[in-house]
Amino acid sequence: MMKRTISGMIGAGSLAHNRRDFVAENVDPDRVQLNICYNNENLKEVYKKLFDDAAERYNVGKRKDRQIANYYEKIRQGKQEKLFHEVIFQIGNREDMAVGTLEGNLAVKVLDEYVKDFQKRNPTLRVFSCYLHQDEATPHLHIDFVPYVTNWKGKGMDTRVSLKQALKSLGFQGGNKHDTELNQWINHEKEVLAEIAKQHGIEWEQKGTHEEHLDVYNFKKKERKKEVQELEQEKENLTVENEGLTSQIAEARADIKLLEEEKIQFQKDKEIAEKRAEKAETELKKLEDRREFLQPVMDNVSKEIKEYGMIKTFLPEATALERAVTYRDKKIKPLFIEMKNKIGAMAA
């Protein structure tokens, strides 16, 4: 049975990197298609599903300035809780479980089996993004989740974001600052992963294990050996952390590159907008000049319409002995011909 270390650590939570929206320096583009996506949900939509009903219940009877209009934004802008958390799990390192090797493929199999029961095992950690990467040096899992608690009796909403309470509900009570709920939970998950690995012929290699009672000489000898083992474990942890830092540095550089491209595009858009504004201002000036030119004509049209709007005042009186035909031909027709000509001129 082969022996391998098992690492579990807090991740940076770069969702764009996990999705491979951009390819960082430590990523092999030819192996990106080997990555496995287990979950890729929109975080804002997950927040709506988890917390909208609780926010409505909380807002009942509250003054408008104390209501929670958008819980996602409240958490994002607050300082007490993070929007989400990320953990990364890995078996071995690039030297003994490298991607593409038989051992690396075995690690993929173990990690795949482990992650499929993760949500069932941790119901208060709502997974919305989960990827198994095989395009970097060593196969590893990125699991991003929203920790929350229901039926909360304290201050705030009855369903709310809380890493501490979410882990407590799973049975991790925490101790001192080195034995927090999070540390206890990660160690437990490593044990779960180790049990699955064992079924596939991989034994968890733990550095600095407990030693039985020995005589002074052998005790000191064993203590020195223990120190060496602890240093080896520390080296192993540093190796894994170094891989993580390399990934984060590559992500940061990629982010900077994206920001530079966005800045260039913004500058181009700004120049285009300024040219459009200048053109619009010129067109507006032309329209204003045109309006000034047409204003007298419009005023005259308005006057003519007003004058011809009262036809009765323009109709001449018929004399006592004047025939209707004569009145029509001699007085009405000339008046309407004049009106027709006026209207035609106004239309023009």
HELIX and SHEET records of a PDB file:
HELIX    1   1 LEU A   15  ARG A   19  1                                   5    
HELIX    2   2 PRO A   29  LEU A   34  5                                   6    
HELIX    3   3 LEU A   43  ASN A   59  1                                  17    
HELIX    4   4 LYS A   64  ARG A   66  5                                   3    
HELIX    5   5 TYR A   71  GLN A   77  1                                   7    
HELIX    6   6 LEU A  102  VAL A  115  1                                  14    
HELIX    7   7 PHE A  118  ARG A  121  1                                   4    
HELIX    8   8 LEU A  163  LYS A  168  1                                   6    
HELIX    9   9 GLU A  181  GLN A  199  1                                  19    
HELIX   10  10 VAL A  216  TYR A  308  1                                  93    
HELIX   11  11 ILE A  311  PHE A  314  5                                   4    
HELIX   12  12 ALA A  324  TYR A  327  1                                   4    
HELIX   13  13 ARG A  328  ILE A  332  3                                   5    
HELIX   14  14 LYS A  333  ALA A  347  1                                  15    
SHEET    1   A 2 MET A   2  ARG A   4  0                                        
SHEET    2   A 2 ILE A 202  TRP A 204  1                                        
SHEET    1   B 5 ILE A   6  ILE A  10  0                                        
SHEET    2   B 5 HIS A  85  ILE A  91 -1                                        
SHEET    3   B 5 HIS A 140  VAL A 149 -1                                        
SHEET    4   B 5 LEU A 125  HIS A 133 -1                                        
SHEET    5   B 5 ILE A  36  ASN A  40 -1                                        
SHEET    1   C 4 ILE A   6  ILE A  10  0                                        
SHEET    2   C 4 HIS A  85  ILE A  91 -1                                        
SHEET    3   C 4 HIS A 140  VAL A 149 -1                                        
SHEET    4   C 4 ARG A 160  VAL A 161 -1                                        
END                                                                             
